[in-house]
């Protein structure tokens, strides 16, 4: 507060505090620089401290949940990599061991289309019903 008006100066509020002599001397040394005041240093330091405490509060409130989400995403990524590897090995095996269908073999081509339709219907059915081939929920 201004000594004359009794009103806060420039929207600021005056505070009195105690600190150790050593800390006070360090503050005074910093405030000797041109354009720097003890008040500005203290206000900046207090603001930084409060911001850090606020960040700690956010970490306390949401950290455990974010850690769970991170672990779940890591499992999804790992499972996706396993699925890709299984698919790649299966395709490689089939391409290496199953002979191609002859050009004029319409019966074999029709049978291939029927098998593919059956396969896609089974996949859609498993996901629609929420079950997987290995006794797990589809998509989990």
N, C-alpha and C positions, 0 to 999 in steps of 0.2 A: 504494500500500500504506500502510496505517496505520503510523505510526512505532512504535507500541507493540506491535501484534500481529503485524506482518509479513504480514498477510492483506490482500487487496484490499478496498477500502471499498465496500460496497453493490454488489458485482458489477462494479465499475469497475477498470480497469487503468491504472496510472500510466505516462505517456510523457514523455520529455524530448525537446525539439526546439529547433532554432535558427531564428531569423528575423531579418530586417533590423530595425534600430533603429526606422525609420519605421513598419514594419508593427506592431512591438511597441507603439509609442506609440498607434497607431490602435486596437489591440485593447484596451489599457488604458483608453482613453477610452470605448469601448463598454461595458466591464465596470463602469464607474462607476455605471451605471444600477441602481436598486434591483432586487434579485432576479436579477441577471445576473452570471455569473462568466466568467472567461476560459476555463475548461474547458468550460462549456456552449456558449459561442460557437464555440470550436474544434471541439467534437464536432458541432455543428449544421452548421458550414461543411464539415467533412470528409464528413459524411453526404451533404450536397447534392452535393458534388463527385463522390463515388463513384456516386451515383444517376445523375448526368449521364453519367459514363463508361460505366455500364451501358447507358444508353439509346443511346449511340454504338455500343457493341458490338452491340446488337440491330439498329441501322440498318446496320451493316457486314455482319452475317450475313444479314439478310432484306431489306434495302433494294433490292438489285438484282432479287430475285424479285418483290417487291411492285411495283416499277416495271414489270416485264414484264407482270404481271397487269393493272395499270392500263392499259397501252397496249393489251393484248388486249381489255379491256372497252371501251375507247374505240373500237376498230375495230368491235366487235360493235354498239355503239350507232350508230355512223355507218352501218354496213351496214343496220341495221334501219330507220333513217330513209330511206335510199335505197329500200329495198324498199317502205316505206309510200308514198313519193312515186310510185314506179312504179305501184303498185296503184291509187292514187287517180287518176292520169292515165289509166290504162287504163279504169277504171270510168267516168270522166267522158266519155272518148271513146266508149265503147260506148253509154252512155245517150244521148249526143247524136246518134249516127250510125245506130244500129240501131233500126228502127221496132218498136213493141211488137207482140206476137202478138195477133191478133184473138180476141175472146171465144169464138167457136165453133170455132176452128181447132185441133181435137184432134190432128191430124197434126203441126202445128208444135210444139205443147206436148209431145208424145211425143218428137219429135226433140230438143227442148231438154233434156228429162230424160235422154235417151241421151247427149247431148254432155256434160252435167254429170257423169254417172256415169263416162264415159270420162276426163274431166279429173281427177276425184278419184282414179280408179284409177292414172293416170299419175303423179300426185304421190306417192301411197303407194308405188308401185313404185320411183320414183327414190330416195326416202328409204330404203326397205328395202334397195336395192342399193348405197346409198352414193354415188350419182352425182347430179349436177345437170344442168340443161338447158344450161348454158354450159360444159360440160366440166370442172366442178369437183366436189369432193366435196359431197354434199348436207349442208346444215346448217353448212357452213364459211364 
